[in-house]
Amino acid sequence: MNTKNEKKRFPQIDGVQTIVASLICIALGLIVGYIVLLCINPTEAWDAMTAILKNFLYFPRPEVALEYFGSTLAKTAPLLMCTLSILFAYKVGLFNIGASGQYAVGAGLALYLALSFHMPWYVCMIAAMIGGGILGGIAGILKAYLNVNEVIAGIMLNWISLYSVNMLLTNVKESSTTYTMALKTNSPDALIPSFGLDNLFSNNRYVTIAIPLAVIVAILVWILMSKTKLGYELKATGLNKNAAKYAGMKEKRNMILTMVIAGCLSGLGAAFLYLSGIEQWSCAQTAVPAMGFNGIAAAFLGGLNPIGSIFSAFFIQHITSGGSYVDKMVYCAQISDLISAIIIYFCGFVLFFKHCMNRKAKK
């Protein structure tokens, strides 16, 4: 009798619902993406979709595939930080749409300190966290004391941050291009060390301790939210700030603190990427970094769970990187971004499918 009851309750387990809902969203995204490819060029559609899903496995030589796998992991670390930033704020009832701006500020401060003052990597990393935290705190203060919607404040701060960082980093850009100077030749001490991890990925110098650090931060966020008094108060404030205030909790402080922590996570993500040397900042860019927006999809795909976000962030980065292997002679350069965007879009429906499964299980 007990076994029968346990089987009935199995579909209602939150973890099971999250996994099933995530797989449904991924499948729908791949199907719709494949249909788009068929409409453009039916003869090459299968090869294009296969290239997106293979990513680093596109290369037949194992050592080359391993090297590009390391690059995917290196870009997953900053995406995971942005995912945790979105997730952390959402758990407290706030939507941190300003993660991209916080990410930009983190990148700006980290690179400026590295290239202008030749600061070591850990100082640049701390500065990136502080910068992102301050920007997040501004949105939190506006929400807590002036009831300004954090979405509106975040969007406005995104653009202010982007153009401010562009102006700041113009002082440390290469003379012949719009990109900032390379850390490897101009400030090697600012590069995050690998401590031998690069040897595991065919000496890929972009593989650093940022990857395990990102996983550790995800575990710490899970502990904070699930196992501490502060995490309980933050979640209680998100559920009902008036009830939290009545219970003696400082709801305004909790809102501000939440946005500060979320901003620190986004800023740290920028430091993980740019201090690894895998990319250089373009001082002429007119679009806010996509990491902050991809973090939204990864957060929901992971079921708003810090541990689940580790895997969802990797998947989002996997298909994003895989899009670059689509044959550009057959499809336009933007098709890979379109397919990745379709898959990412469907990832936002995880909570909807969880709700549907929960209703069906109760019936």
Residue, then its C-alpha position, 0 to 999 in steps of 0.5 A: m500500500n505504501t509503495k502505491n502511494e509513493k508512486k502516486r506522489f512521484p510526479q509531484i516531486d519538484g525535482v522530477q517536475t523540473i527535469v521533465a519540464s526542462l526536457i520538454c522545453i528543450a525538445l520544443g525549442l529544437i523542433v521549432g528551430y529545425i522547422v525554421l532551418l527546413c523553411i530556409n534550406p531543407t537539404e542542409a537543415w539536419d547538418a545545421m541542427t547537428a552542428i549546433l548540438k555537437n558544438f565541440l564534438y564537431f571536431p573529429r580529433p579528440e584533443v581539439a574537441l577537448e580544447y574547445f570543450g574547455s572554452t565552452l566551460a570557460k564561457t559557462a562560468p560567467l553565464l552561471m554567475c548571471t544565472l545565479s544573479i537572476l535566480f537570487a533576486y527572483k527568489v526574493g520577489l525581484f526581477n533583476i533585469g539589470a544583470s547586464g548592466q551590472y555585468a558591464v560595470g564589472a567588466g569595465l572596472a576589472l579591465y580598467l584596473a588591470l590595464s591602467f594600474h596593472m592590478p592582480w587578478y583578485v583585486c580586479m575581481i573584487a572591484a568587479m563585484i563591488g561595482g556590480g553590487i553598487l549598481g544593483g544596490i541603486a536599483g534596490i534603494l529605488k525599489a525599497y524607498l521610492n517604490v520604483n519598479e526594479v525592471i524599469a530601473g534596471i533597464m535604464l541603468n543597463w544603458i547608462s552602464l554600457y555607455s559609461v563603460n565604453m567611455l572608461l575603457t576607451n582609455v585602455k583600448e588598442s590604438s588600431t581597433t575598438y577593442t581593449m588591450a590584451l591582458k596577456t601582453n599588457s597585464p599578465d598578472a591580471l589573468i586568472p590562474s589555471f593551477g594546472l586545469d588547462n592541462l586537462f583541456s589540451n593546454n587551453r589557456y582560457v581554462t582557469i580556476a574561474i570554472p570551479l569557483a563558479v560551481i562553489v559560488a552556486i553551492l554557497v548560494w544554495i546553502l544561503m537560500s536554503k539553510t540560513k536564517l538570512g535566506y529564510e528572511l529574504k524569501a519571506t520578504g519576497l513572498n509578502k513584504n508586509a507580512a515580513k515587516y509585521a514579523g519584525m523583519k527589515e523588509k527594505r534592508n532585505m530588498i537592498l541586500t538582495m539586489v546588492i548580492a545579485g549585482c555582485l554575482s553579475g559583476l563576478g561573472a564579468a570578471f570570470l570572462y574578461l580576466s580569463g583573456i578569452e574575450q576583449w571588450s569592444c568600446a564601440q558596442t551598442a548592445v548590452p552584454a547578452m550574458g545577463f539575458n541568457g541568465i534569465a533563460a538558464a535560471f528558469l531552465g534550471g527550475l530556479n535552483p542554484i544546483g540545477s542552474i549549473f547544468s542549465a547554464f552549461f546547456i545554454q552556453h553549449i548551444t550558443s557556442g554550437g551555433s557558430y559551427v553552422d555553415k555560413m555558406v548556406y545560412c546567413a551569419q545570424i541564423s545560428d543566433l536565431i536558432s539559439a534564441i528560439i531554444i532559449y525562448f522555450c526555456g522560459f516556459v519551464l515554470f508553466f509546464k511545471h504548473c501544468m504537471n502539478r495540476k494534472a498530478k493533483k487530479 
